[in-house]
């Protein structure tokens, strides 16, 4: 299975990177965040992923949605790159994440290509380190 979707989001894996795209603008309340995490876990099937998270259609994420994502949303991930609409959003998110000290590597970008490049660098570094250990 390389793709899974519901009424408002599509997830797919391409060249070892997990991607998502919302079909419309959306508010990520705790129920929707829970559904997204379950869908991502179903596609990942217990395998850790590098996720390029398209956040451009998200209109808001209330506190309960953020809290649920903080608690459960980092499972089965090596790193996550968020695509946002503006440099200001990117700056604010990166500062906020830096203060929170997440379980996984996380960074916001405005260009998908930059996000994928960052994820690929982390992926290559991890694969190199696994080769040294194994």
C-alpha positions, 0 to 999 in steps of 0.5 A: 500500500503506497497511498491512503485517503479519506474525505479531506486528506491523502497520504502517499509514500514517494521515494522513501518520503511520506507526503500528505495533501489536504483536499480543502482548507481545514481546522485541525481539531483533536478529532481530526488530528486523531483521524490523521494520525490513525490514517498515517499509522495505517499507511506506515504499518509500523515502519518509521517514516520521514514525513513532508507535512503539507500544512498550507490548507490548515486554517487553525489548530486549536490547543486540544489538537496541538496537545493531541499531536504532541502526545501521539503524533510523533510515533513512527516518525524519524523526522517531519518537515512542515510546508507552510504559507509564509516565512513568518509562519515558518519562523514562528513554528521553528522558534516554537518547536525549538522551545518545545524540544520534540521527540523527533526532528521537526522543521518548517519550510515554505518550499516543498523542495527545501523540505524534501532535501532536508528530510533526504539529508536526515534519511541519508545520515540515518542510513549511513549510521545504521550501516556502521552499526549493522 
